[in-house]
Amino acid sequence: MTNDDMGSTERSPVSRRQFVQALGAAGVTAGLAGCGGQQATQTTTESENGGGGADTATETTTPVEVDSESLALIQELAYVTNQTLPVLPLQEKLAQSFQTTDDWNVPSKDSEQIQTYWPTDWLPRYGEWTSSDESSDERMTLAQWAVPKDSQYNPWNAKNFAEPRRTLFDRFMNYNLETQEYSGYLVSDWELDGETLTLSVREGQTWHDGTAVTATDVVNQIKLDIYNGGSLRRFVAPDDEGNVADRVTATDESTAEISLATQVNEDILLAYLQPKYLVAHEETYGEFVTRLDEAESSDERSSVLGELTSKVVSEPVGSGPFTFEDADTQRTLVSKYEDHPDAANINFDEVEYLYKPSNQSRWNSLINEETDGSATLFMPNNKLNQLPDSVQTSLIPRHWGLGLLFNHEREPVSDPRVRKAIAHVINREDVAMNSGAGTNSKIAVTYPSGLTSELSGQVEGTWLDGVLDKFETYGRGESQTDKAAALLEEAGYQKQNGTWRKDGEPLRIPIKGPSGFSDWVAGAQTAVSQLNQFGIKSESVMKDNSAYWGQDYVNGDFVVALQGWASYENSHPYFHFKFLYDSSDAADYWNMPEQIDSPVLHDQLRDGEAVTPAELVTELSTAGE
Amino acid sequence: MSYVLKRLGRSFLTIFVVVSASFGLIRLLPGGPLDYLRAQMIQQGGSDLSTAEINRRIAAQTNIAVDEPVYVQYIDYMTAIFRGDFGQSIWYDQSVAGVIGPAIPWTVFLTATALFLAFTVGVSLGAFMAYKEGSTFDVGSTGVGLVLNSTPGYVVALLFIAFLGYRLQLFPTGGRYASELTPGLNVPFLASVLYHGTLPILSMAIVAFGGWALSMRGNSIRVLGEDYLRVARLRGLPTRRIALRYVARNAILPMYTGLMIAIGTVFGGAVIIENIFAYPGIGFYLIQAINARDSPLMMGAFILITVAMVIGITVADLTYGWLDPRAKGGASRESY
């Protein structure tokens, strides 16, 4: 991919997407071209109550709707990122998602329905992943990471919160990763009116013990999340957790209301609410909600939270389409809950989750067709080749990926010129190719700016529309050594005997990372060899995962570290910039200064080069209302 | 008697030192359970806890961790152990005994069966090789025994799981028994347990029997050359009696200590094998505990493995004199 096709906003998304997929599974693509679009048109509409909009697969390339005030702020933050490089975004990840097609009817791999988080969660609910007529398979088989018998389903405990959660519980809303649009699910509809957000709970939904799902359950879920440090807190009760109970309330059986402390951008609110599972069953969690609501001091609250976070729930009462049956050391079995509103869409009786604790075992299970699919799994090319033809691989944008993170208090990368030189030297296409191990699951970032959506072309088509020419690419698929050399010379370095030096000392860039993340390690090694070729003394220092995250990373004990460069949880640009400029990671671990100097893009937003990006991020959270 | 007391005292000292050293070393491990959770979240999408929540909890934990100096924690832990309290597993939020206890029988099943197989096959084969000393069979078996004995068990395990498990799909690739069955004393369940245990047991037995066979062969040949055997033959004793009571007994005797030590490894002998076959036994939970930095669980597993080993060696020591009266005389004649 060259930079040439970036200007055309409508065409390039399609062409890049097709390009990537054509590269991907040369043989299988032929079949899809015919049936994909049509099948995609029919299905989504019925189940979409709130979001509306995207009815056809072709619309996936429509630019995301955004108001002008938000857009200007997003562009400004992107420009600051592009010009100062607090991190260097290298690549965006595409999650590989697998579906077997011989016993199952599933949408084609490039249809819109697949572009959700995740297909195994949503397609069965919408009747889009069904057992085929000639199939004898009454049971869908998937995989789980934790030993089933040791798995538990208290999300606030978080440890061993196993995959069956995806069928046992329902999410608040659905979200299409490509169109970035929300549609109602357990929360069937919502309305934001000034500082009041009203949520409607889906009619006719019951818990697996037969009791009705009510607005109180939704309220309890939100409250427990807020008490546990969830991100909504800053909009609901920024100063004192003592008034959460007054601010999140059920006004009747099926309506929940959240009073916000300030006006908040609707997209951002929804992004926080959408992924939540409704787990807070009264019998199990009600006691905690009451005690937290009534707690009189934060000490009292922490002790209740301590109990909540160490509670183990091994036989959950959910409200999703499948109910818990049993779990042993090898598998968890869940069976269809006939009273779920979507039960009629599901034509198989059981789902089993087999214990597959490693990528290798998951690859083999897919190759053997022991499992019927996998929501997300990195599979290198040599294994992809062994997959039977009946297994289709779709690529789902993950809005996240590997980046180089700089420690802003450590020489030499505290100097933005050195960071930019590094960016020029690194050929991101090579990094993405090696990191992807022959698959197309990693795409090089074209404009290092903190914006995601490389696959659908929305960086150019939506977010940077009209200002693209101001942005630096730093050479996506090449090593721009001349530009790098000029920057280093400006920063006081000279090349002697093939090595860049300042005051006789060679320029050293050690890159630390977690050894267990093999795709990251491959990417880092590529960058290291490119830097060395250019004359920067670079080495990769890979540590045990827990040691890396628990020691090197959190203590800021690195010059350059490997880390995702965007928000892991949400795809709206607000979350990426919040992660980069207004998170505890940035402040405590990367030692980011609050104020930095950067050229100005929109002078109505800023005067002068000094900028506090966190303030722009806060402005963005309330913009457009 | 004083020798027995001294020997027991020394065993206790060994256990005490190992436990103390493990306690110290584990505290030097960087990272904690939440860091593991963070890595897991990024790698597997395995948690729904947000980054913000993880950070909040890390901060909360750091506040708790500073309240007691290490020596106080150490004294608390050691006194708790003597009361039989191994503490709470951090990762599983239940007692360490509750995690390890149910895993013990499964590990013992694997290791004990493998040991039994390896020992009986090894000893019989060794005896037969000695009997046929110098024959093609002897030379061939010695070669095979040497090769297998120097092959690590995990290599065999990986070959088994790749070919017999995934390629040919003859054996299950993990688990203790088929999920459909009800555990209990019924034939299908026991058959399934054996079926699931076959590959792990064989991986351990195949690499071990060669060693036993070679020792047995060596010992037997040495015994066959002894004067008292010539006397026995001259006395016209039946061959069967010579083979069993004269040769076998004396040849096995030097292997007794090795056998007791092998019995001592029943808890800790299958750590890697259990992980390869996703077989939730003690070793499986030990590796989980190390990855998740679950120190109470790690300590529990280490203590169990150490104690079993020390008991094995101590029993070998204390009973050897009884088996072989020539070795009576105590401390000057230890068997390891």
HADDOCK unambig.tbl for C-alpha pairs under 7 A between the chains (distance, minus, plus):
assign (segid A and resid 155 and name CA) (segid B and resid 48 and name CA) 6.71 0.50 0.50
assign (segid A and resid 158 and name CA) (segid B and resid 47 and name CA) 5.97 0.50 0.50
assign (segid A and resid 158 and name CA) (segid B and resid 48 and name CA) 6.85 0.50 0.50
assign (segid A and resid 158 and name CA) (segid B and resid 49 and name CA) 6.16 0.50 0.50
assign (segid A and resid 159 and name CA) (segid B and resid 91 and name CA) 6.50 0.50 0.50
assign (segid A and resid 161 and name CA) (segid B and resid 47 and name CA) 6.31 0.50 0.50
assign (segid A and resid 228 and name CA) (segid B and resid 53 and name CA) 6.86 0.50 0.50
assign (segid A and resid 229 and name CA) (segid B and resid 53 and name CA) 5.24 0.50 0.50
assign (segid A and resid 229 and name CA) (segid B and resid 56 and name CA) 6.51 0.50 0.50
assign (segid A and resid 230 and name CA) (segid B and resid 52 and name CA) 6.83 0.50 0.50
assign (segid A and resid 230 and name CA) (segid B and resid 53 and name CA) 5.90 0.50 0.50
assign (segid A and resid 231 and name CA) (segid B and resid 52 and name CA) 6.92 0.50 0.50
assign (segid A and resid 310 and name CA) (segid B and resid 93 and name CA) 5.97 0.50 0.50
assign (segid A and resid 312 and name CA) (segid B and resid 93 and name CA) 6.76 0.50 0.50
assign (segid A and resid 328 and name CA) (segid B and resid 179 and name CA) 6.94 0.50 0.50
assign (segid A and resid 329 and name CA) (segid B and resid 175 and name CA) 6.31 0.50 0.50
assign (segid A and resid 330 and name CA) (segid B and resid 175 and name CA) 5.25 0.50 0.50
assign (segid A and resid 330 and name CA) (segid B and resid 179 and name CA) 6.73 0.50 0.50
assign (segid A and resid 331 and name CA) (segid B and resid 179 and name CA) 6.85 0.50 0.50
assign (segid A and resid 364 and name CA) (segid B and resid 166 and name CA) 6.77 0.50 0.50
assign (segid A and resid 545 and name CA) (segid B and resid 39 and name CA) 6.49 0.50 0.50
assign (segid A and resid 546 and name CA) (segid B and resid 31 and name CA) 5.10 0.50 0.50
assign (segid A and resid 546 and name CA) (segid B and resid 32 and name CA) 6.79 0.50 0.50
assign (segid A and resid 546 and name CA) (segid B and resid 35 and name CA) 5.38 0.50 0.50
assign (segid A and resid 546 and name CA) (segid B and resid 36 and name CA) 5.08 0.50 0.50
assign (segid A and resid 547 and name CA) (segid B and resid 30 and name CA) 4.88 0.50 0.50
assign (segid A and resid 547 and name CA) (segid B and resid 31 and name CA) 4.83 0.50 0.50
assign (segid A and resid 549 and name CA) (segid B and resid 31 and name CA) 6.85 0.50 0.50
assign (segid A and resid 549 and name CA) (segid B and resid 35 and name CA) 5.44 0.50 0.50
assign (segid A and resid 550 and name CA) (segid B and resid 30 and name CA) 6.37 0.50 0.50
assign (segid A and resid 550 and name CA) (segid B and resid 31 and name CA) 3.77 0.50 0.50
assign (segid A and resid 550 and name CA) (segid B and resid 32 and name CA) 6.23 0.50 0.50
assign (segid A and resid 550 and name CA) (segid B and resid 35 and name CA) 5.03 0.50 0.50
assign (segid A and resid 551 and name CA) (segid B and resid 30 and name CA) 5.89 0.50 0.50
assign (segid A and resid 551 and name CA) (segid B and resid 31 and name CA) 5.66 0.50 0.50
